[in-house]
Amino acid sequence: MNEADAKRQKRVARAQRKDELVFLARLLTEPVGRRWLYQKLEECHVYSTSFATNALAMAFNEGERNVGLRLVAELT
């Protein structure tokens, strides 16, 4: 990869990130968007424990929780 390609990729990545942030801002301006996002965070066990007595079930819950925490990071 040459320098021009690297610069182009960075420019494209910045534009995509800007689009994502605009989308998230629009989603949060509407009550239905906030409600939908809050429901997804609940489904991902962000507001509760992911503990399970079965190790595989707990690992699955932690995977869902990781997705939720990534969403929270995007919000902040």
PDB file of N, CA, C and O in Angstrom:
ATOM      1  N   MET A   1       0.848  -1.174   0.000  1.00  0.00           N
ATOM      2  CA  MET A   1       0.000   0.000   0.000  1.00  0.00           C
ATOM      3  C   MET A   1       0.898   1.243   0.000  1.00  0.00           C
ATOM      4  O   MET A   1       1.825   1.358   0.802  1.00  0.00           O
ATOM      5  N   ASN A   2       0.608   2.148  -0.897  1.00  0.00           N
ATOM      6  CA  ASN A   2       1.412   3.354  -0.951  1.00  0.00           C
ATOM      7  C   ASN A   2       0.789   4.458  -0.093  1.00  0.00           C
ATOM      8  O   ASN A   2      -0.287   4.283   0.478  1.00  0.00           O
ATOM      9  N   GLU A   3       1.463   5.561  -0.015  1.00  0.00           N
ATOM     10  CA  GLU A   3       1.027   6.663   0.853  1.00  0.00           C
ATOM     11  C   GLU A   3      -0.310   7.254   0.407  1.00  0.00           C
ATOM     12  O   GLU A   3      -1.136   7.614   1.246  1.00  0.00           O
ATOM     13  N   ALA A   4      -0.524   7.355  -0.876  1.00  0.00           N
ATOM     14  CA  ALA A   4      -1.783   7.906  -1.395  1.00  0.00           C
ATOM     15  C   ALA A   4      -2.963   7.014  -1.023  1.00  0.00           C
ATOM     16  O   ALA A   4      -4.029   7.507  -0.655  1.00  0.00           O
ATOM     17  N   ASP A   5      -2.765   5.689  -1.121  1.00  0.00           N
ATOM     18  CA  ASP A   5      -3.831   4.754  -0.740  1.00  0.00           C
ATOM     19  C   ASP A   5      -4.136   4.855   0.751  1.00  0.00           C
ATOM     20  O   ASP A   5      -5.297   4.816   1.156  1.00  0.00           O
ATOM     21  N   ALA A   6      -3.107   4.981   1.551  1.00  0.00           N
ATOM     22  CA  ALA A   6      -3.293   5.092   2.998  1.00  0.00           C
ATOM     23  C   ALA A   6      -4.064   6.356   3.345  1.00  0.00           C
ATOM     24  O   ALA A   6      -4.948   6.323   4.201  1.00  0.00           O
ATOM     25  N   LYS A   7      -3.745   7.461   2.702  1.00  0.00           N
ATOM     26  CA  LYS A   7      -4.460   8.718   2.956  1.00  0.00           C
ATOM     27  C   LYS A   7      -5.920   8.607   2.536  1.00  0.00           C
ATOM     28  O   LYS A   7      -6.816   9.091   3.228  1.00  0.00           O
ATOM     29  N   ARG A   8      -6.151   7.958   1.385  1.00  0.00           N
ATOM     30  CA  ARG A   8      -7.522   7.785   0.912  1.00  0.00           C
ATOM     31  C   ARG A   8      -8.329   6.932   1.885  1.00  0.00           C
ATOM     32  O   ARG A   8      -9.485   7.243   2.175  1.00  0.00           O
ATOM     33  N   GLN A   9      -7.729   5.864   2.385  1.00  0.00           N
ATOM     34  CA  GLN A   9      -8.423   5.003   3.343  1.00  0.00           C
ATOM     35  C   GLN A   9      -8.752   5.754   4.625  1.00  0.00           C
ATOM     36  O   GLN A   9      -9.834   5.580   5.185  1.00  0.00           O
ATOM     37  N   LYS A  10      -7.837   6.581   5.091  1.00  0.00           N
ATOM     38  CA  LYS A  10      -8.103   7.374   6.293  1.00  0.00           C
ATOM     39  C   LYS A  10      -9.237   8.355   6.056  1.00  0.00           C
ATOM     40  O   LYS A  10     -10.093   8.543   6.921  1.00  0.00           O
ATOM     41  N   ARG A  11      -9.245   8.976   4.893  1.00  0.00           N
ATOM     42  CA  ARG A  11     -10.294   9.933   4.555  1.00  0.00           C
ATOM     43  C   ARG A  11     -11.655   9.241   4.498  1.00  0.00           C
ATOM     44  O   ARG A  11     -12.648   9.772   4.996  1.00  0.00           O
ATOM     45  N   VAL A  12     -11.694   8.062   3.894  1.00  0.00           N
ATOM     46  CA  VAL A  12     -12.938   7.291   3.811  1.00  0.00           C
ATOM     47  C   VAL A  12     -13.391   6.879   5.212  1.00  0.00           C
ATOM     48  O   VAL A  12     -14.579   6.962   5.524  1.00  0.00           O
ATOM     49  N   ALA A  13     -12.470   6.440   6.049  1.00  0.00           N
ATOM     50  CA  ALA A  13     -12.809   6.026   7.415  1.00  0.00           C
ATOM     51  C   ALA A  13     -13.366   7.201   8.216  1.00  0.00           C
ATOM     52  O   ALA A  13     -14.324   7.035   8.972  1.00  0.00           O
ATOM     53  N   ARG A  14     -12.775   8.386   8.058  1.00  0.00           N
ATOM     54  CA  ARG A  14     -13.279   9.572   8.771  1.00  0.00           C
ATOM     55  C   ARG A  14     -14.688   9.923   8.314  1.00  0.00           C
ATOM     56  O   ARG A  14     -15.539  10.275   9.131  1.00  0.00           O
ATOM     57  N   ALA A  15     -14.935   9.828   7.012  1.00  0.00           N
ATOM     58  CA  ALA A  15     -16.263  10.133   6.470  1.00  0.00           C
ATOM     59  C   ALA A  15     -17.293   9.133   6.976  1.00  0.00           C
ATOM     60  O   ALA A  15     -18.413   9.513   7.318  1.00  0.00           O
ATOM     61  N   GLN A  16     -16.921   7.858   7.025  1.00  0.00           N
ATOM     62  CA  GLN A  16     -17.843   6.840   7.533  1.00  0.00           C
ATOM     63  C   GLN A  16     -18.153   7.063   9.007  1.00  0.00           C
ATOM     64  O   GLN A  16     -19.297   6.915   9.438  1.00  0.00           O
ATOM     65  N   ARG A  17     -17.132   7.419   9.774  1.00  0.00           N
ATOM     66  CA  ARG A  17     -17.337   7.666  11.210  1.00  0.00           C
ATOM     67  C   ARG A  17     -18.255   8.866  11.411  1.00  0.00           C
ATOM     68  O   ARG A  17     -19.115   8.847  12.291  1.00  0.00           O
ATOM     69  N   LYS A  18     -18.080   9.903  10.606  1.00  0.00           N
ATOM     70  CA  LYS A  18     -18.942  11.079  10.701  1.00  0.00           C
ATOM     71  C   LYS A  18     -20.389  10.692  10.401  1.00  0.00           C
ATOM     72  O   LYS A  18     -21.303  11.126  11.102  1.00  0.00           O
ATOM     73  N   ASP A  19     -20.602   9.881   9.364  1.00  0.00           N
ATOM     74  CA  ASP A  19     -21.944   9.409   9.023  1.00  0.00           C
ATOM     75  C   ASP A  19     -22.564   8.613  10.170  1.00  0.00           C
ATOM     76  O   ASP A  19     -23.750   8.764  10.463  1.00  0.00           O
ATOM     77  N   GLU A  20     -21.763   7.767  10.817  1.00  0.00           N
ATOM     78  CA  GLU A  20     -22.263   6.974  11.949  1.00  0.00           C
ATOM     79  C   GLU A  20     -22.701   7.872  13.097  1.00  0.00           C
ATOM     80  O   GLU A  20     -23.737   7.630  13.716  1.00  0.00           O
ATOM     81  N   LEU A  21     -21.926   8.896  13.380  1.00  0.00           N
ATOM     82  CA  LEU A  21     -22.270   9.804  14.475  1.00  0.00           C
ATOM     83  C   LEU A  21     -23.515  10.624  14.150  1.00  0.00           C
ATOM     84  O   LEU A  21     -24.324  10.899  15.037  1.00  0.00           O
ATOM     85  N   VAL A  22     -23.673  11.010  12.901  1.00  0.00           N
ATOM     86  CA  VAL A  22     -24.887  11.727  12.486  1.00  0.00           C
ATOM     87  C   VAL A  22     -26.102  10.814  12.643  1.00  0.00           C
ATOM     88  O   VAL A  22     -27.143  11.239  13.142  1.00  0.00           O
ATOM     89  N   PHE A  23     -25.966   9.580  12.223  1.00  0.00           N
ATOM     90  CA  PHE A  23     -27.066   8.614  12.369  1.00  0.00           C
ATOM     91  C   PHE A  23     -27.438   8.438  13.837  1.00  0.00           C
ATOM     92  O   PHE A  23     -28.618   8.467  14.187  1.00  0.00           O
ATOM     93  N   LEU A  24     -26.446   8.259  14.691  1.00  0.00           N
ATOM     94  CA  LEU A  24     -26.707   8.063  16.113  1.00  0.00           C
ATOM     95  C   LEU A  24     -27.389   9.287  16.713  1.00  0.00           C
ATOM     96  O   LEU A  24     -28.317   9.148  17.509  1.00  0.00           O
ATOM     97  N   ALA A  25     -26.947  10.464  16.347  1.00  0.00           N
ATOM     98  CA  ALA A  25     -27.574  11.690  16.844  1.00  0.00           C
ATOM     99  C   ALA A  25     -29.033  11.771  16.407  1.00  0.00           C
ATOM    100  O   ALA A  25     -29.899  12.145  17.198  1.00  0.00           O
ATOM    101  N   ARG A  26     -29.307  11.422  15.158  1.00  0.00           N
ATOM    102  CA  ARG A  26     -30.700  11.422  14.674  1.00  0.00           C
ATOM    103  C   ARG A  26     -31.545  10.413  15.422  1.00  0.00           C
ATOM    104  O   ARG A  26     -32.686  10.696  15.788  1.00  0.00           O
ATOM    105  N   LEU A  27     -30.987   9.241  15.649  1.00  0.00           N
ATOM    106  CA  LEU A  27     -31.706   8.194  16.376  1.00  0.00           C
ATOM    107  C   LEU A  27     -32.097   8.676  17.766  1.00  0.00           C
ATOM    108  O   LEU A  27     -33.203   8.409  18.234  1.00  0.00           O
ATOM    109  N   LEU A  28     -31.202   9.375  18.412  1.00  0.00           N
ATOM    110  CA  LEU A  28     -31.443   9.807  19.787  1.00  0.00           C
ATOM    111  C   LEU A  28     -32.330  11.039  19.882  1.00  0.00           C
ATOM    112  O   LEU A  28     -32.775  11.374  20.980  1.00  0.00           O
ATOM    113  N   THR A  29     -32.603  11.721  18.788  1.00  0.00           N
ATOM    114  CA  THR A  29     -33.486  12.882  18.850  1.00  0.00           C
ATOM    115  C   THR A  29     -34.948  12.475  18.954  1.00  0.00           C
ATOM    116  O   THR A  29     -35.783  13.257  19.411  1.00  0.00           O
ATOM    117  N   GLU A  30     -35.254  11.275  18.540  1.00  0.00           N
ATOM    118  CA  GLU A  30     -36.642  10.798  18.571  1.00  0.00           C
ATOM    119  C   GLU A  30     -36.885   9.912  19.780  1.00  0.00           C
ATOM    120  O   GLU A  30     -36.060   9.053  20.092  1.00  0.00           O
ATOM    121  N   PRO A  31     -38.010  10.109  20.468  1.00  0.00           N
ATOM    122  CA  PRO A  31     -38.330   9.242  21.618  1.00  0.00           C
ATOM    123  C   PRO A  31     -38.349   7.757  21.243  1.00  0.00           C
ATOM    124  O   PRO A  31     -37.886   6.917  22.015  1.00  0.00           O
ATOM    125  N   VAL A  32     -38.881   7.433  20.067  1.00  0.00           N
ATOM    126  CA  VAL A  32     -38.929   6.029  19.655  1.00  0.00           C
ATOM    127  C   VAL A  32     -37.516   5.484  19.441  1.00  0.00           C
ATOM    128  O   VAL A  32     -37.263   4.311  19.712  1.00  0.00           O
ATOM    129  N   GLY A  33     -36.609   6.306  18.966  1.00  0.00           N
ATOM    130  CA  GLY A  33     -35.221   5.880  18.785  1.00  0.00           C
ATOM    131  C   GLY A  33     -34.537   5.625  20.118  1.00  0.00           C
ATOM    132  O   GLY A  33     -33.816   4.640  20.278  1.00  0.00           O
ATOM    133  N   ARG A  34     -34.768   6.520  21.077  1.00  0.00           N
ATOM    134  CA  ARG A  34     -34.186   6.324  22.408  1.00  0.00           C
ATOM    135  C   ARG A  34     -34.758   5.081  23.075  1.00  0.00           C
ATOM    136  O   ARG A  34     -34.036   4.316  23.714  1.00  0.00           O
ATOM    137  N   ARG A  35     -36.075   4.887  22.917  1.00  0.00           N
ATOM    138  CA  ARG A  35     -36.721   3.705  23.512  1.00  0.00           C
ATOM    139  C   ARG A  35     -36.159   2.425  22.890  1.00  0.00           C
ATOM    140  O   ARG A  35     -35.878   1.462  23.603  1.00  0.00           O
ATOM    141  N   TRP A  36     -35.993   2.411  21.561  1.00  0.00           N
ATOM    142  CA  TRP A  36     -35.446   1.236  20.875  1.00  0.00           C
ATOM    143  C   TRP A  36     -34.037   0.934  21.371  1.00  0.00           C
ATOM    144  O   TRP A  36     -33.707  -0.215  21.664  1.00  0.00           O
ATOM    145  N   LEU A  37     -33.207   1.975  21.464  1.00  0.00           N
ATOM    146  CA  LEU A  37     -31.837   1.771  21.907  1.00  0.00           C
ATOM    147  C   LEU A  37     -31.788   1.278  23.349  1.00  0.00           C
ATOM    148  O   LEU A  37     -31.004   0.384  23.670  1.00  0.00           O
ATOM    149  N   TYR A  38     -32.617   1.849  24.219  1.00  0.00           N
ATOM    150  CA  TYR A  38     -32.660   1.405  25.611  1.00  0.00           C
ATOM    151  C   TYR A  38     -33.073  -0.068  25.691  1.00  0.00           C
ATOM    152  O   TYR A  38     -32.513  -0.821  26.488  1.00  0.00           O
ATOM    153  N   GLN A  39     -34.042  -0.483  24.878  1.00  0.00           N
ATOM    154  CA  GLN A  39     -34.455  -1.887  24.862  1.00  0.00           C
ATOM    155  C   GLN A  39     -33.311  -2.789  24.430  1.00  0.00           C
ATOM    156  O   GLN A  39     -33.126  -3.871  24.988  1.00  0.00           O
ATOM    157  N   LYS A  40     -32.546  -2.353  23.444  1.00  0.00           N
ATOM    158  CA  LYS A  40     -31.398  -3.158  22.993  1.00  0.00           C
ATOM    159  C   LYS A  40     -30.354  -3.272  24.094  1.00  0.00           C
ATOM    160  O   LYS A  40     -29.762  -4.335  24.280  1.00  0.00           O
ATOM    161  N   LEU A  41     -30.124  -2.191  24.821  1.00  0.00           N
ATOM    162  CA  LEU A  41     -29.165  -2.240  25.925  1.00  0.00           C
ATOM    163  C   LEU A  41     -29.647  -3.173  27.028  1.00  0.00           C
ATOM    164  O   LEU A  41     -28.846  -3.887  27.631  1.00  0.00           O
ATOM    165  N   GLU A  42     -30.953  -3.174  27.297  1.00  0.00           N
ATOM    166  CA  GLU A  42     -31.502  -4.119  28.276  1.00  0.00           C
ATOM    167  C   GLU A  42     -31.329  -5.554  27.805  1.00  0.00           C
ATOM    168  O   GLU A  42     -30.959  -6.424  28.594  1.00  0.00           O
ATOM    169  N   GLU A  43     -31.592  -5.813  26.531  1.00  0.00           N
ATOM    170  CA  GLU A  43     -31.435  -7.157  25.972  1.00  0.00           C
ATOM    171  C   GLU A  43     -29.992  -7.631  26.052  1.00  0.00           C
ATOM    172  O   GLU A  43     -29.728  -8.833  26.102  1.00  0.00           O
ATOM    173  N   CYS A  44     -29.071  -6.698  26.066  1.00  0.00           N
ATOM    174  CA  CYS A  44     -27.646  -7.031  26.139  1.00  0.00           C
ATOM    175  C   CYS A  44     -27.148  -7.119  27.582  1.00  0.00           C
ATOM    176  O   CYS A  44     -25.943  -7.222  27.811  1.00  0.00           O
ATOM    177  N   HIS A  45     -28.044  -7.079  28.542  1.00  0.00           N
ATOM    178  CA  HIS A  45     -27.706  -7.237  29.961  1.00  0.00           C
ATOM    179  C   HIS A  45     -26.792  -6.132  30.480  1.00  0.00           C
ATOM    180  O   HIS A  45     -26.009  -6.355  31.405  1.00  0.00           O
ATOM    181  N   VAL A  46     -26.888  -4.941  29.887  1.00  0.00           N
ATOM    182  CA  VAL A  46     -26.034  -3.841  30.337  1.00  0.00           C
ATOM    183  C   VAL A  46     -26.443  -3.393  31.735  1.00  0.00           C
ATOM    184  O   VAL A  46     -25.597  -2.983  32.530  1.00  0.00           O
ATOM    185  N   TYR A  47     -27.733  -3.470  32.036  1.00  0.00           N
ATOM    186  CA  TYR A  47     -28.243  -2.987  33.317  1.00  0.00           C
ATOM    187  C   TYR A  47     -28.514  -4.099  34.318  1.00  0.00           C
ATOM    188  O   TYR A  47     -29.167  -3.877  35.338  1.00  0.00           O
ATOM    189  N   SER A  48     -28.020  -5.281  34.033  1.00  0.00           N
ATOM    190  CA  SER A  48     -28.209  -6.399  34.960  1.00  0.00           C
ATOM    191  C   SER A  48     -26.992  -7.317  34.864  1.00  0.00           C
ATOM    192  O   SER A  48     -26.112  -7.132  34.022  1.00  0.00           O
ATOM    193  N   THR A  49     -26.970  -8.282  35.727  1.00  0.00           N
ATOM    194  CA  THR A  49     -25.852  -9.224  35.722  1.00  0.00           C
ATOM    195  C   THR A  49     -25.999 -10.223  34.579  1.00  0.00           C
ATOM    196  O   THR A  49     -27.110 -10.540  34.155  1.00  0.00           O
ATOM    197  N   SER A  50     -24.899 -10.700  34.103  1.00  0.00           N
ATOM    198  CA  SER A  50     -24.928 -11.727  33.063  1.00  0.00           C
ATOM    199  C   SER A  50     -24.601 -13.100  33.653  1.00  0.00           C
ATOM    200  O   SER A  50     -24.339 -14.051  32.916  1.00  0.00           O
ATOM    201  N   PHE A  51     -24.619 -13.197  34.978  1.00  0.00           N
ATOM    202  CA  PHE A  51     -24.266 -14.443  35.660  1.00  0.00           C
ATOM    203  C   PHE A  51     -25.243 -15.557  35.293  1.00  0.00           C
ATOM    204  O   PHE A  51     -26.450 -15.340  35.195  1.00  0.00           O
ATOM    205  N   ALA A  52     -24.696 -16.740  35.095  1.00  0.00           N
ATOM    206  CA  ALA A  52     -25.481 -17.955  34.901  1.00  0.00           C
ATOM    207  C   ALA A  52     -24.681 -19.106  35.512  1.00  0.00           C
ATOM    208  O   ALA A  52     -23.451 -19.072  35.515  1.00  0.00           O
ATOM    209  N   THR A  53     -25.364 -20.109  36.022  1.00  0.00           N
ATOM    210  CA  THR A  53     -24.662 -21.239  36.626  1.00  0.00           C
ATOM    211  C   THR A  53     -23.990 -22.113  35.570  1.00  0.00           C
ATOM    212  O   THR A  53     -23.018 -22.808  35.866  1.00  0.00           O
ATOM    213  N   ASN A  54     -24.499 -22.083  34.350  1.00  0.00           N
ATOM    214  CA  ASN A  54     -23.903 -22.821  33.247  1.00  0.00           C
ATOM    215  C   ASN A  54     -22.845 -21.932  32.598  1.00  0.00           C
ATOM    216  O   ASN A  54     -23.134 -20.800  32.210  1.00  0.00           O
ATOM    217  N   ALA A  55     -21.631 -22.439  32.483  1.00  0.00           N
ATOM    218  CA  ALA A  55     -20.521 -21.640  31.954  1.00  0.00           C
ATOM    219  C   ALA A  55     -20.769 -21.192  30.515  1.00  0.00           C
ATOM    220  O   ALA A  55     -20.440 -20.061  30.159  1.00  0.00           O
ATOM    221  N   LEU A  56     -21.341 -22.059  29.687  1.00  0.00           N
ATOM    222  CA  LEU A  56     -21.593 -21.669  28.304  1.00  0.00           C
ATOM    223  C   LEU A  56     -22.674 -20.605  28.208  1.00  0.00           C
ATOM    224  O   LEU A  56     -22.570 -19.687  27.395  1.00  0.00           O
ATOM    225  N   ALA A  57     -23.708 -20.719  29.027  1.00  0.00           N
ATOM    226  CA  ALA A  57     -24.756 -19.700  29.041  1.00  0.00           C
ATOM    227  C   ALA A  57     -24.192 -18.361  29.514  1.00  0.00           C
ATOM    228  O   ALA A  57     -24.546 -17.306  28.988  1.00  0.00           O
ATOM    229  N   MET A  58     -23.313 -18.418  30.513  1.00  0.00           N
ATOM    230  CA  MET A  58     -22.711 -17.186  31.014  1.00  0.00           C
ATOM    231  C   MET A  58     -21.796 -16.563  29.956  1.00  0.00           C
ATOM    232  O   MET A  58     -21.769 -15.342  29.804  1.00  0.00           O
ATOM    233  N   ALA A  59     -21.064 -17.376  29.240  1.00  0.00           N
ATOM    234  CA  ALA A  59     -20.207 -16.866  28.168  1.00  0.00           C
ATOM    235  C   ALA A  59     -21.052 -16.205  27.085  1.00  0.00           C
ATOM    236  O   ALA A  59     -20.686 -15.151  26.566  1.00  0.00           O
ATOM    237  N   PHE A  60     -22.163 -16.813  26.750  1.00  0.00           N
ATOM    238  CA  PHE A  60     -23.075 -16.223  25.763  1.00  0.00           C
ATOM    239  C   PHE A  60     -23.597 -14.883  26.261  1.00  0.00           C
ATOM    240  O   PHE A  60     -23.610 -13.903  25.517  1.00  0.00           O
ATOM    241  N   ASN A  61     -24.030 -14.838  27.530  1.00  0.00           N
ATOM    242  CA  ASN A  61     -24.530 -13.595  28.119  1.00  0.00           C
ATOM    243  C   ASN A  61     -23.460 -12.506  28.118  1.00  0.00           C
ATOM    244  O   ASN A  61     -23.754 -11.339  27.860  1.00  0.00           O
ATOM    245  N   GLU A  62     -22.232 -12.890  28.404  1.00  0.00           N
ATOM    246  CA  GLU A  62     -21.133 -11.921  28.401  1.00  0.00           C
ATOM    247  C   GLU A  62     -20.862 -11.395  26.993  1.00  0.00           C
ATOM    248  O   GLU A  62     -20.499 -10.232  26.815  1.00  0.00           O
ATOM    249  N   GLY A  63     -21.042 -12.256  26.000  1.00  0.00           N
ATOM    250  CA  GLY A  63     -20.895 -11.805  24.614  1.00  0.00           C
ATOM    251  C   GLY A  63     -21.948 -10.771  24.260  1.00  0.00           C
ATOM    252  O   GLY A  63     -21.645  -9.759  23.628  1.00  0.00           O
ATOM    253  N   GLU A  64     -23.193 -11.026  24.668  1.00  0.00           N
ATOM    254  CA  GLU A  64     -24.253 -10.042  24.449  1.00  0.00           C
ATOM    255  C   GLU A  64     -23.945  -8.749  25.198  1.00  0.00           C
ATOM    256  O   GLU A  64     -24.139  -7.655  24.668  1.00  0.00           O
ATOM    257  N   ARG A  65     -23.466  -8.881  26.427  1.00  0.00           N
ATOM    258  CA  ARG A  65     -23.159  -7.708  27.240  1.00  0.00           C
ATOM    259  C   ARG A  65     -22.044  -6.882  26.604  1.00  0.00           C
ATOM    260  O   ARG A  65     -22.070  -5.653  26.655  1.00  0.00           O
ATOM    261  N   ASN A  66     -21.072  -7.555  26.011  1.00  0.00           N
ATOM    262  CA  ASN A  66     -19.987  -6.848  25.342  1.00  0.00           C
ATOM    263  C   ASN A  66     -20.527  -5.974  24.212  1.00  0.00           C
ATOM    264  O   ASN A  66     -20.070  -4.845  24.031  1.00  0.00           O
ATOM    265  N   VAL A  67     -21.484  -6.479  23.461  1.00  0.00           N
ATOM    266  CA  VAL A  67     -22.107  -5.688  22.400  1.00  0.00           C
ATOM    267  C   VAL A  67     -22.783  -4.466  23.001  1.00  0.00           C
ATOM    268  O   VAL A  67     -22.653  -3.357  22.482  1.00  0.00           O
ATOM    269  N   GLY A  68     -23.509  -4.672  24.101  1.00  0.00           N
ATOM    270  CA  GLY A  68     -24.179  -3.562  24.769  1.00  0.00           C
ATOM    271  C   GLY A  68     -23.209  -2.515  25.279  1.00  0.00           C
ATOM    272  O   GLY A  68     -23.458  -1.315  25.162  1.00  0.00           O
ATOM    273  N   LEU A  69     -22.109  -2.969  25.842  1.00  0.00           N
ATOM    274  CA  LEU A  69     -21.111  -2.019  26.347  1.00  0.00           C
ATOM    275  C   LEU A  69     -20.463  -1.227  25.222  1.00  0.00           C
ATOM    276  O   LEU A  69     -20.105  -0.063  25.400  1.00  0.00           O
ATOM    277  N   ARG A  70     -20.316  -1.852  24.077  1.00  0.00           N
ATOM    278  CA  ARG A  70     -19.789  -1.122  22.924  1.00  0.00           C
ATOM    279  C   ARG A  70     -20.769  -0.046  22.464  1.00  0.00           C
ATOM    280  O   ARG A  70     -20.363   1.044  22.060  1.00  0.00           O
ATOM    281  N   LEU A  71     -22.069  -0.363  22.530  1.00  0.00           N
ATOM    282  CA  LEU A  71     -23.090   0.646  22.205  1.00  0.00           C
ATOM    283  C   LEU A  71     -23.022   1.810  23.200  1.00  0.00           C
ATOM    284  O   LEU A  71     -23.086   2.975  22.808  1.00  0.00           O
ATOM    285  N   VAL A  72     -22.893   1.487  24.477  1.00  0.00           N
ATOM    286  CA  VAL A  72     -22.779   2.536  25.501  1.00  0.00           C
ATOM    287  C   VAL A  72     -21.551   3.405  25.226  1.00  0.00           C
ATOM    288  O   VAL A  72     -21.613   4.626  25.366  1.00  0.00           O
ATOM    289  N   ALA A  73     -20.452   2.790  24.841  1.00  0.00           N
ATOM    290  CA  ALA A  73     -19.245   3.551  24.517  1.00  0.00           C
ATOM    291  C   ALA A  73     -19.514   4.499  23.342  1.00  0.00           C
ATOM    292  O   ALA A  73     -19.031   5.632  23.342  1.00  0.00           O
ATOM    293  N   GLU A  74     -20.267   4.053  22.357  1.00  0.00           N
ATOM    294  CA  GLU A  74     -20.613   4.919  21.241  1.00  0.00           C
ATOM    295  C   GLU A  74     -21.452   6.113  21.714  1.00  0.00           C
ATOM    296  O   GLU A  74     -21.307   7.230  21.218  1.00  0.00           O
ATOM    297  N   LEU A  75     -22.318   5.852  22.668  1.00  0.00           N
ATOM    298  CA  LEU A  75     -23.185   6.938  23.172  1.00  0.00           C
ATOM    299  C   LEU A  75     -22.380   7.981  23.934  1.00  0.00           C
ATOM    300  O   LEU A  75     -22.693   9.171  23.896  1.00  0.00           O
ATOM    301  N   THR A  76     -21.351   7.529  24.622  1.00  0.00           N
ATOM    302  CA  THR A  76     -20.561   8.476  25.410  1.00  0.00           C
ATOM    303  C   THR A  76     -19.453   9.056  24.589  1.00  0.00           C
ATOM    304  O   THR A  76     -18.680   9.875  25.086  1.00  0.00           O
TER     305      THR A  76
END
